[in-house]
């Protein structure tokens, strides 16, 4: 069994299938953009941000929700439908 996350995904687990990730999280990315373009991912001057309301999808079962829905403290009530049918 995979152990709970201890870094960027700490406290997260899919409430549908129990997977600890990876998850597809829609993030806000801040990087310097120049007239000539940008230098990413080599640029060290970038910030990646997400919060509890960021869209999130489980890579194992494709369950869609937001980061809050993947918090292991969230009750599993209401997750009795097959997520692929919505």
GIZISUL-V856139 format. One record per backbone hydrogen bond with DSSP energy under -0.5 kcal/mol. CO is the residue of the C=O (numbers start at 1). NH is the residue of the N-H. If there is no record, write none. Layout:
# GIZISUL-V856139
co = (CO,CO)
nh = (NH,NH)
This chain:
# GIZISUL-V856139
co = (5,7,9,11,14,19,22,23,24,25,27,28,29,30,32,34,37,38,39,44,45,47,49,51,52,54,55,56,57,58,63,65,66,66,67,68,70,71,76,82,83)
nh = (11,10,12,72,18,14,59,25,57,27,29,49,31,47,34,37,34,40,43,46,32,30,28,54,68,67,26,65,24,62,58,56,69,70,70,71,13,74,79,85,86)
